[in-house]
Each structure stands twice: as structure tokens, then as C-alpha cells.
Amino acid sequence: MFLRWDAMMILSLRIVLKILSRSLKTLIICQRMELKFRAKRDRKVQRASFREILAMVTGEGEIAEQVKISPQENLTLSSWSDKVLYAALKEILGSSTSLHLQQNLFVREIFGLGAPPLKIEKRTKAEKTGNKRKMNAAYQKARQRNMLKMRDKRM
């Protein structure tokens, strides 16, 4: 019974390896097929993506990218599928990608980030300048009072 099962497993593994080797050959052929009327930037992007796919299929390289979400949090894209998913999400959300990664529970759940961390309220630039103006105004008022007292003493 066990010998049969092992033989079946070996046979199925061989079939899978043949399929993978064929797909790998096809991938290499597709990489070399390059149309000359494409823009230089498009060709560079295509070559880079083929290199990444080829590295992942052959197991030679790992894609480990760090995306900074906030000062306390980073998103690690450890697989090629994560990277493709992040690229698609970035294309859809545009400039608000980091905001969604910080606050949107659904997007955080997709990447396995968990609940958003507690947020410490920071003062905005307007509040900081407002406080400076108030302090400067109080200082100016005290200075004027002091100068008025000095004028009275002179006479």
C-alpha cells in the first residue's frame, strides 16, 4: 500500500516538475521577445518585471520590500503576489494609499496588519504658529508696559 502511494507521489511530482520546466522555458522565451516599437521606459519596466517573476519562479531571489506606513509601522511585501496586490491598490487609491493603510480596517486586513495603532495627537503647524504669536503678543504687551513705566520716571 505505501509503495503504491510513494510511486504515485513521485510520478505526480515528476509531472509537476515537467510543467514547471516548460513554463520556465516559456517565461525565458517571453523575456527575450521584445518589440522594438515600444518605448524605452516600457521595455525597462517589462524586463524588470520579468526578472522578478523569473527569480520568484526559479527560487533564486526573494522580494522583500519595506513600505513605510507611518513612523511606527512598516509593511513588508515578502512575496511577489503581495507586491502585485500593493501595486494594484496603489494604482486604485493613488495618493491616499498611505492614509488607507493607516486607518482603513479592510485594507489593513488584506495585508495582515491588524488593528491600527493608537494615534498620538500632534500639533499642526497652524497651532504651533498660533501659540508663537500669542507668546510674542504677550511679550510685546509686557515690554510696552515696562517702557511706559520708564517714560513716566524720566519726567
Secondary structure as GFF3:
##gff-version 3
##sequence-region A 1 155
A	DSSP	alpha_helix	2	32	.	.	.	ID=ss1
A	DSSP	alpha_helix	40	58	.	.	.	ID=ss2
A	DSSP	beta_strand	65	70	.	.	.	ID=ss3
A	DSSP	beta_strand	73	77	.	.	.	ID=ss4
A	DSSP	alpha_helix	80	93	.	.	.	ID=ss5
A	DSSP	three_ten_helix	94	96	.	.	.	ID=ss6
A	DSSP	alpha_helix	97	103	.	.	.	ID=ss7
A	DSSP	alpha_helix	105	110	.	.	.	ID=ss8
A	DSSP	alpha_helix	125	154	.	.	.	ID=ss9
###
